[in-house]
């Protein structure tokens, strides 16, 4: 009964067995834990590492031997608090991309390709694929939401991953241009605006669907954070839908000089 309750709190079955074994035996060596918990020896170190990371187990070393102990049950409150904080962060990330997801047409995505890219290098790879699949002299459209919660991460990406070098390359090779709608009257390209005349930006006070880049058959949706996530969708239908939305919104915007 206790084991199942711990599993419902978020522990794996192995973690629950090891924690209960330590509560019953007190300080124990790995061998004693294996014997009491009936957990396979091949898994015990991974389980103990996870419990240590979760703050539910501690250890001391005596003459090169580690003795593990379960923390007091009240520490589960801290464990649940951390889980709640992580869940809130995940919900916040969802809210960032939800408007963009809701703008997507109700198509069968199984007929298209979609890929997830994580981290700054991953986002740059997604952009490389987006640009590489654009046609000659295409204008890539984008929506961008300035937000103080993640502006620093955005600038880190733009200026530390050589994104603009990538843009220059495709402008030179394929004559690609960019046109975007942003939500604040300050250009994204503060330090490089003059050297990148093929970027045009427009300001709007209206709600923007998300951080989205649109080519003729690709859409890149990005949720910015210290570990950004990008969803690259290859679908002409999705791209057409968002491109039409962009064009309808454009006449209501103010061009940034």
N, C-alpha and C positions, 0 to 999 in steps of 0.2 A: 504493500500500500504506500509506504513512504517512498519507495523507488519510483513508482508511477507518478506520485505527486511532484517529485523532483524533475522528472521528465517533462511534466506539464509546465513547470517553471522555466524550462528552456535547456536543461541538461540532456546530453545524449544518454542512452542506457548505460554505456560504459562509464561515463562520468558519474552517473547516479550511484552505480555499484561501488566505485572507488571512494566517493565521498562518504557513503554510509559505512563502508569498511573502516575508513579512518576514524570516523566518529565513534565506532565501537571499540577500536583497538588502541587509539591514541597514536603517539609517535611510532612510525613503522618504517622499516626498510622496504625497498621495492619487492623483495621476495615475499615478505609477510603480507604485503598488500595484494599481491597476485594470489596467494593462498587463500586469503579471506574473501576477496571480491570475486574470485573465479574468472577474472579477466585474463585474456591471453597475454603471454609475456611479450609477444610481438607488438601489442597495442598499448601496453601500460605506460611507456614513456610519453607517447603522444597525448594520452589522456591526462597524465599528470601535468604536462606542459599547458594544456588547455585550461585545466583547473587553476593552475598558478596564474595564468593570464587573466582569468575571470575573478581572481582574488578570493577563491574559495578554499585554497590549499596553500600552506606555507611549508618551508623546510629549513632545517639547520644541518650543517656539515660537521661531523665528528670523525676525525682521523680518516678523511677522504671518503667517508660513507654518508650519504644523504638520508636523513630521517624526516619523513613527511608527516604532516598533521593537518586535520581539517580545521578550518576557522570556525568561530562560533556561528551558529545558525542565523543570528541576527544580521550577519554580514550579507545575507541574501537580499536584504533591503537595498544595499549598495549595488549589488549585482543587477537587481531589477531596475534601479534608477538609471544605471548605465544603458541597459537595454532600451529603456524608455527614451533616453536622449538620442540613441542611435536611430530609433524609430521616428522620432520627431525630425531628425536630419533627413532621413529617407523621404518622409512626407513632404518636407520643404523642397527637396529636389524634384519630387513628383509634381508639385504645384508649379515649378518653373517650366516644365515641359508639357504640362497638361493642356494649356491653351493650344499649343502647336499640334498636339496629338488629336485634339478635338476638331481641328481644321481639316484633318485628313479625310478624304472621301471614304465612304463605306465600300471599299473594294476588297476583293479577296487577295490579301497580301501573300498568300501561298503561291500566287502566280508571279510574284516579283521577288527580287533579292533584297535582303536587309542585313545589315551588319552593325555590331556595336563596337565602338572604339573607346578605350579608357585611357586617361592620362593625357598630358600635353603632347607626347610623341604620337599617341594614338589619334588625337584630333588632327595633328598635322598630316598623318597618313590618310585620314578621311578626306581632308581638303585636297591632297594630291590626287586621290582617285576622282574626286568631283571635278577638278580642273582637267585632268587627263581625258575624261570622257566628254568634256564640253566640245562643241563644234567650233570651227574657225570663226573668229570675229563675234563670238557669242557674248551677250551681256548677262552676267550672273547676277541675279537679284538677291537681296538679302534684307531680312528684318533683324534689328539689333536693339536689345533693351539695355540701356545703361542702368546699372544698379550698384550702389555703393557696397552691397554685400559681396559682390564678386568682381567689381571693376579691376581690382589689383591682380586677380588671377588672369583676367582677359589681357591686360597690358603685359603681364609676364609672358603669356603665350605669344602675342603679336611681336614683341621685341626681343625675346630670348630664344625663339625657335626658328628665327629667320623666315617667318611667314611672308614678310614683304619681299624677300628675295625670291621666294617661290612664286609670288604673284607677278613680280617683274619678269621672271622666266617665261611664264605662260602668256603674259602680255606680249612679250617679244616674239615668242614662237608661234602663238596662235591668235594674237591680237584680241585676247579676251579682255573685256572691260567689266566693271562692277558698278551696280547702282543699288543704293540701299535706303531704307526708311528706318530712322532711329527716333528715340523718344526724348532726347535732350538736345538742346541747341549748342552742342559742343562736339566737334568732329572726333571720331575715333582715332583718326590718323594725325594726332597733334603734331608730332615731330617730323612727319614724312609727307604731309599733304602736298607740298609743292613738287616733290619728286615723284608723286603718284597721281598724275592728272587723270588717269583712267579710273579713278574711284570717284563716284558722285554720291552725295548723301542728301537726304531730305528729312526735315523734322516734322513730326506730327505730335499733337497732344492727345490723339486717340489711342486706345489700347492696341498694343501690338501682339500678335499671336504667339510670339516666342523668339528665340534666337535661331533663325532659320536661313539657310543658303539654298538657292533654287537654281538649277540649271535646266536644260531642256528635258532631261530624263532622270535627274537625281535630285534628292532633297536631303540636306544634312541638318538635323536638329541637334542642338548642343545645349547641355545643362552645365553651366560654368560653376566650378568650385575649385578647391585645392587639388582635387582629382576629378577633372571634368569628364563627362560622358557624352559621346556623340552617337547618334543613330543615323546611319546612311541608308537611304531607301532608294533603290533603282526602280522607278516606276514613272512612266510618262504621264499616266493619269493623275497621280499624286502631284507631280511637278506642275502639270497644266492647271490643276485646281488652285494651287497656291500662287502660281504666276498670275492667274486671272484676278485673284484677290488683291495681289500687289498692284496690278494695273488699275483696278478700280479705286484703290486707296490713294494712288500717287497724285491725282489732281487736287486732293485735299491737303497736300503737304506743302511745306515751305522749303525751297532749295537752300542748302547751306553753301554760302560762297567761300 
